[in-house]
């Protein structure tokens, strides 16, 4: 089993309230879950209007497939013109590491 994670830092320049922030993030988080069968959530900066941290995790039988899924999720996030990706980080865990 291989678990790959992706943490994406976002800037939301046109957002002026937490309610507006949720309406921008919802299609990203829920769309990632639906389209790519991953776990996704806002994992940081919940109180900041124009900043967000989104975490995504994929579980697969091969590390290559997990990376491919996260590559697709990252492209999906970049496709939203109302957000700016400021950084992204990846991590992985394998039961072969234990």
C-alpha positions as CSV (number, residue, x, y, z in Angstrom):
1,X,0.0,0.0,0.0
2,X,1.2,3.5,-0.9
3,X,-0.2,6.7,0.5
4,X,0.7,10.0,-1.2
5,X,-0.2,13.4,0.1
6,X,-0.3,16.8,-1.5
7,X,-0.5,20.1,0.4
8,X,-1.4,23.2,-1.6
9,X,-1.1,26.7,-0.4
10,X,-3.6,29.1,-2.1
11,X,-4.1,32.8,-2.3
12,X,-7.6,34.0,-3.1
13,X,-7.2,37.6,-4.1
14,X,-10.9,38.4,-4.9
15,X,-12.3,36.9,-1.6
16,X,-13.5,39.4,1.0
17,X,-15.3,37.1,3.6
18,X,-15.1,33.6,5.0
19,X,-18.4,32.8,3.2
20,X,-16.9,33.8,-0.1
21,X,-13.8,31.8,0.6
22,X,-15.9,28.7,1.2
23,X,-17.8,29.2,-2.1
24,X,-14.4,29.3,-3.9
25,X,-12.9,26.3,-2.1
26,X,-15.9,24.1,-2.2
27,X,-15.7,23.3,-6.0
28,X,-12.0,22.6,-5.6
29,X,-12.2,20.3,-2.6
30,X,-15.4,18.5,-3.6
31,X,-14.4,18.3,-7.3
32,X,-11.1,16.7,-6.3
33,X,-12.9,14.1,-4.2
34,X,-15.4,13.2,-6.9
35,X,-13.2,13.3,-10.0
36,X,-10.1,11.6,-8.6
37,X,-11.4,9.5,-5.6
38,X,-9.0,11.2,-3.1
39,X,-9.5,12.5,0.4
40,X,-9.4,16.3,0.3
41,X,-10.1,19.0,2.9
42,X,-9.1,22.5,3.9
43,X,-6.5,21.8,6.5
44,X,-5.2,25.2,7.5
45,X,-5.7,29.0,7.5
46,X,-9.4,28.5,8.1
47,X,-9.7,32.0,9.7
48,X,-7.8,33.9,6.9
49,X,-10.1,35.2,4.2
50,X,-7.6,35.2,1.3
51,X,-5.4,32.3,2.2
52,X,-6.1,28.6,2.3
53,X,-4.3,25.3,2.8
54,X,-5.8,22.3,1.1
55,X,-4.6,18.8,1.8
56,X,-5.2,15.8,-0.5
57,X,-4.3,12.2,0.0
58,X,-4.4,9.2,-2.4
59,X,-4.0,5.5,-1.6
60,X,-2.9,3.1,-4.3
61,X,-1.2,-0.2,-4.8
62,X,1.6,1.4,-6.7
63,X,3.6,4.6,-5.9
64,X,3.5,5.6,-9.6
65,X,-0.3,5.5,-9.7
66,X,-0.6,7.6,-6.5
67,X,1.8,10.2,-8.0
68,X,-0.3,10.3,-11.3
69,X,-3.5,10.9,-9.3
70,X,-1.9,13.8,-7.4
71,X,-0.5,15.2,-10.6
72,X,-4.0,15.3,-12.0
73,X,-5.4,16.9,-8.8
74,X,-2.7,19.5,-8.9
75,X,-3.5,20.4,-12.6
76,X,-7.2,20.5,-11.6
77,X,-6.5,23.1,-8.8
78,X,-4.3,25.2,-11.2
79,X,-7.3,25.3,-13.6
80,X,-9.3,27.6,-11.3
81,X,-8.6,31.2,-12.4
82,X,-9.9,32.7,-9.1
83,X,-7.1,31.1,-7.0
84,X,-3.3,31.5,-7.1
85,X,-1.2,28.5,-6.1
86,X,1.6,29.9,-3.9
87,X,3.2,26.5,-3.1
88,X,2.7,22.8,-3.1
89,X,4.4,20.0,-1.1
90,X,4.3,16.3,-1.5
91,X,4.8,13.4,0.9
92,X,4.5,9.6,0.7
93,X,4.3,6.6,3.0
94,X,4.7,3.0,1.9
95,X,4.0,-0.2,3.8
96,X,7.3,-1.3,2.2
97,X,9.0,1.4,4.3
98,X,8.0,-0.3,7.6
